[in-house]
Amino acid sequence: MSQFSGSPQTALDYDSTIIGALELSEKKWVLAVQLPGVNRHSRHVLDACGDGLASFIERLKARCAASGRKITRVILTHEAGRDGFWLARFLVRRRIEVHVIQPSSLPVDRRARRAKTDIIDVEMLLHTLMAWLRGEPRVCSMVPSEAEEEARRAYREREDLTRERRSIVNKIGGILATLGVKGYRALRRDRREQLKCARQPDGDPIPQKARARIERLLDRLDLVLKLIARVESERDAVLKKDAPSMPAATSTSCARSSQPPASGWNILQTLAARPHPLIQALAP
């Protein structure tokens, strides 16, 4: 059983599976469960406590076992939020399958105003989960797994640093634009030498406070560029580690080949010299 699965992993056996949905709040949690052999689902109000939820699920499993239905799988869902992620990890460690739903992907009837209560919300979550487990398309979107989120952190950090770099460059350009200075390239390695040589249209140097402000921005830019290089090197190391190596057969065949590989121009010349089948058919 895994956390944050993107699709149902195994075929669903309703006779040995407990399916539940949680509506989380600060003090109380509302749990709606569908038990094996019961036509209607039941609702329970629990304290906002992970241990209490786990013990209640164990009691549900014991109740099902007493009625002759052994539970082999427990599936729960809840919306992503403040308590969503730690609770999912907490339940997965107790061998409970958890699927965290993106709240914005839940279907909402927009033809009229919809009453919003914990009971209505938890029932909608339960129906959505059961439809998703049946394999219905476009029911909802599940939050990526913890491993997938971890793999995206380097990319997101680089995006943040790139955004910060662009902001700093724009600030420097804005200050110089008010002074009439053109042609300054903040991303070049000689950016500080450029600043020393920069002059206003009338030949005066950059004012002292404006120059001090730009130098502080350049200090921030140097730090951001170093962080970007570090993040990119870590990313490239991971990609190099995960990249599959070239098959031995390919390298052996290339080594045994006596002729160099044909260039793109040679291939085009060969195709141009070869008549097309339609031209041959229409020729007298």
Buried (B, 14 or more C-beta within 10 A) or exposed (E): BEBBBEEBEEEBEBEEBBBBBBBBEEEEBBBBBBBBEEEEBEBBEBEBEBEEBBEBBEEBBEEBEEEEBEBEBBBBBBBBEEBBBEBBEBBBEBEBBBBBBEBEBBEEEEEEEEEEEBEEBBBBBBBBBBBBBEEEEEBBBBBBBBEEEEEEEBEEBBEBBEEBBEBBBEBBBEBBEEBEBEEBEBEEEEBEEBBEEBEEEEEEBBEEEBBEBBEEBBEBBEEBBEBBEEBEEEBEEEEEEEEEEEEEEEEEEEEEEEEEEEEEEEEEEEEEEEEEEEEEEEEE
